Structures are given as structure tokens and as C-alpha cells.
């Protein structure tokens, strides 16, 4: 093997390692994206539940005030 062949082989190995690392990063980003979407959906449900509770409390107060 000539010096140029050795260098090309090393470049190819480095490129393959870089591809593997990039694939791992992409997979982790996909996972984080899915987790963020799930968290956002959960947060929306909590906000809707809290709003419903507050509305029910206000309605109860109004009914009690009107009954007296």
C-alpha cells in the first residue's frame, strides 16, 4: 500500500465514524422531540383541567350568592 492508500483508508474510517456519531445524534434529537411533544400534550390537558376547576368554582360561588 502506498502512503496515499493509507491516507484514503484513514479518511474513509473517519468518515464512517462520523456517520455513526451523526446517526446517534439524530436519533437522540428525534427522541427529545417526541418527549417534548408528549410533555406539551400533557401540559395542555393540565391547563384545561385547571381552567375547568376554576370555572366550576366560580359558578358555585355565584350560585351560593344567588341562593342567599
ABEGO torsion letter per residue (X at the ends): XBAAAAAAAAAAAAAAAAAAAAAAAAAAAAAAAAAAAAAAAAAAAAAAAAAAAAAAAAAAAAAAAAAX
